[in-house]
Amino acid sequence: MTATPPDPVPVIVLTGTMGSGKTTVMGEASDILSARGVMHAAIDVDTLALARLPARAPGDVAWQNLASVWRNYAASGAARLLIAVALETRADLERLREAVHCSTLVICRLRADLKTMQQRVSVRDPGMLREVFVARVAELDALIDRAGLEDFSLSTDDRPVTDVARELLTRAGWI
């Protein structure tokens, strides 16, 4: 049985490389919306893809998970959606559009100094893959540069997260 897709909703996508602040800003934007009584959901796509699966597993399992999770939130009354995800290609954007039925989609790219982002990742991910993740920061930043999918960019360098989140929601027309 195929579930009916939720009604179209406004979506803000926070994109950027690792360490740019996607999850942190999304969480603060969610807190601001909650304080204003705005029904919404906030989903970090990376958390929907933490798995070690067989090679035969579908490559788009994160997008399938996003669609399922969003359907559940929408059925529970969420009227808006915040998403944190590094959009590397236009194909990623199309997968996202298929996963969530959006009426409007605003893409905000978060930026910071490369060394700052690498330091954030180094502190956040102190485990066995630390150096791999730190090296991935610049590589992913270049991919996101080439994709050029954002509607606007915000710097997270030396700014309180509440200020960044407020500016995000204001520029997207949500507050």
N, C-alpha and C positions, 0 to 999 in steps of 0.2 A: 504494500500500500504506500503510495507516494503522498507525503504531507503537502498541504497547500502552503505556498510561500506566504510569508507575512506581508501585510500591506507595506507599500513603499514608505521609507522613513529617511530623515536627514542623517547623513553620516559624516563624521570628521575622521580622516585618516591621518595619524601622526607617523611620518616616515623619517628615515635618517639612518645613519650607520650605527653600529654598536657604540654605546656610550654617549650618544647624542642627547639622551634624556626622554626617549619616547614613553617608556613605562612610567617614569616619575611624573612627567607632565600630564599624561593621561590620567593617572591617579588623582592628581590635584584638580584637574578639570572636572573629574567625576565628583570630587568633594564640593567644588563650587556649585555644580548643577544640583547636587543633593541638598545643599544648604538653601537653594532657591526653590526646592520642591519639583524640579524637572525630572520626570520619569525617563530613565535612560539605562543603558548598559555600557560597560567598558570591557573590551576584550583585547588581550595581548596575544596575537597570533602565534608568537614563538612558544608560548606555553601549551598551545594546542598541537605542537609538533615534537614534543620531547618524548622520543621513543627510539628503540632499536627494533626495526621491523625487517622481515625477510625481503630479499631483493625483489620478489614478485609483488610486494605490496604496492598499492597505487602511489605514484609520486605526488599526488595532490591531496593526500590525507589531511593535511593541515586545513586546506580549503573546505573539504568535506566536514571536518570537525567544526570549522567556523560556521558553516551553514546550519549544522545541527544545534550548536549552542545558541546562535542568533534566533533560530525558530523558537527555542525554549524561552528565551528572554522576551521575545515579541509576544508570545502567547501569554506571558505573565504581566504584560502591560508596558514594557519598555517602548517609548515613543521616539527615541533618538539613540544613536550608536556612536561610541568612540572606539576607534580601532588603532592599536599600535602594531605596526608591521613595517619592515624594511622592504619597500617596493623596488625590486631590482630591474624589472622590465615592464613593458606595457602588457605582456601576457599575464604577469602577476596582478596587475590592475584589473584585467578582464576576469580573472579567476575570482578576485574579490567581489567584483560587481555581480557575478553569477551567484556567489555564496550568500550575499545580503542584498535584498531587494531595496535599492535606494531611490529616494525621490530626488535628493540632491547629494552630491558628494564633493566635499572640500578636502583637498590634500595639503597638509602643512608639513614642510620639511624642517626638522630641527637640525641646527648646526652648532658646532663649537670648534674651537681650535683643535687640530688633529692631536697634538700632544695631550690636551685636556681629555679628549675622548679615550685615547689610549690609556691614560692614567686611570680614568674611571673604570675601564674594563679590567685593567690589571688588579685593581682593588676589589672589584665586584666578583671576579672569577679567579680566585687564587689557586685553583686546583691544577690537575695535570695538563689541562689544555690551555693554560694561561697564555703562553707565548703564541699559540696558534690563534687564539681569539684576538690578542693585541695586534698581530699582523693582519688579521682580517679587517680591522677597522679601516685602514687606508684603502684596501681592495674594495670593500663594500661601498665606501664613500665615492670612489671613482665610478662604480657601476650605477649608483643612484644619480650622480652627476650626469652621466650619459643618458639615463632614462628621462630625466627632466620632466617628471610627472607632477611636480608640486604646483599649487596655485599661488602659494606664498611660502616664505621661509621665516623662521624666527631663530635668533641666537639664544643659546642657553648659557653662554659664557658669563660668569660673574653677575647673574641675575637671580633674584629669588624665584623659586619655582611657581609661587602664587602669581607673580607678575607675568611670567611666561604663559601660564594657563589662562589667566584673565585675558591677555592679549589674543591668544588663540581663539577663545570663545567669542570675543568681540569681533575679531576679523572674520570669523565664520558666520557672524550674524546670529549667534545663539543667545547672546546677552547684550 
